[in-house]
């Protein structure tokens, strides 16, 4: 049973995920075993049809107040993780760098529909449809990333900046790699010349 769960979890997290993903695209990649639990976590009606549950999650997450309603339910570490992602990393990060910053995530739950719910900081963000994990391509090969969908970033930035647990900010002039519209690959963005007195930081894309 344990091996089956790990295999299912690995398969789910091996799906491609763009760093500029939209909420609807990200939600459609969730397994049916998760969408029922996500609806319950967001206090949404739970349909018997997976496609209707995914539509409900997407529509709710697009509401302007949905981020604020969820923010108060999250533990401090989850809020700090979101703040770090949207304020310091432009909305996404490699999973390795996320773990370097907050510690490795030991959540391997899969059968959320049977009450096997995630309890870690990152797991709770996934349970509430805020952060999604998957693989994306870079110059060095595939890397695993944690992504906040585009539509959620602005409201979460505002919430993070207004909270007492906002992490100290470091200059981050541009995302470490961006999508090449002509290719599914990602390429390094040319970094602007540093101004005197402004130190830039650069994200490693090793996995």
Steps between C-alpha positions, in 0.01 A plus 500: 500500500781737591682434172181555302440832673855617436475396136173690455641805674817493286292466184285798598802721569666398173245688291622807306425834666589838353631766736241737352214253533141614534282374783264310268785313337658412835172378651424280200822308571383401850389139550138432585613367840610855590227723361235381745729587793589837346131587467445407864801704612361802312146441631368444148215268399640155426369366172517132416659594166870584496462745211243700698721503810791634293278769350383604847857521634613709203203737522549548872871566469426770241282693747678810639426407863594133482864556594406701808250235614767231481786709642356503850469119503865439421769449765783751521752282317263456205447878483873561512548250220244680282656837583843372401368362172305808391722774644848361452468249219245652265240230569703181451812322614683177448396246758861463611527870582166492680629214712828681562304797633234320707616141539406188305132410470433149627138483386438195281122482542292414197156371596366835613148380420536236774607742771874466440549876491829691483603678820833661405535869412537429129239224509241740644571751223436228245188385683362855472587538132766768543826322409547229238798275433625356174790493255613764256782514247813713527837523329637236734209258462180443693460658842226454755325826588243635744273756334236749610265546200510839331151612602570450871830683527390862528245445778743276688771766471266752662413258779864409557608864518226584750580212734731504803676182384627644173860380445780754447523584132810465286545666161379271226497696174364227274396132498797266442359356181207587283292320244614533142176553309646321199592189692371291794849529649605770741800721459704723723393862494780746436558674829503880493818678599505552874467854623751616759387397844240247377605138533305255287432140592476208264310178545665170431292272283654175611250248621 
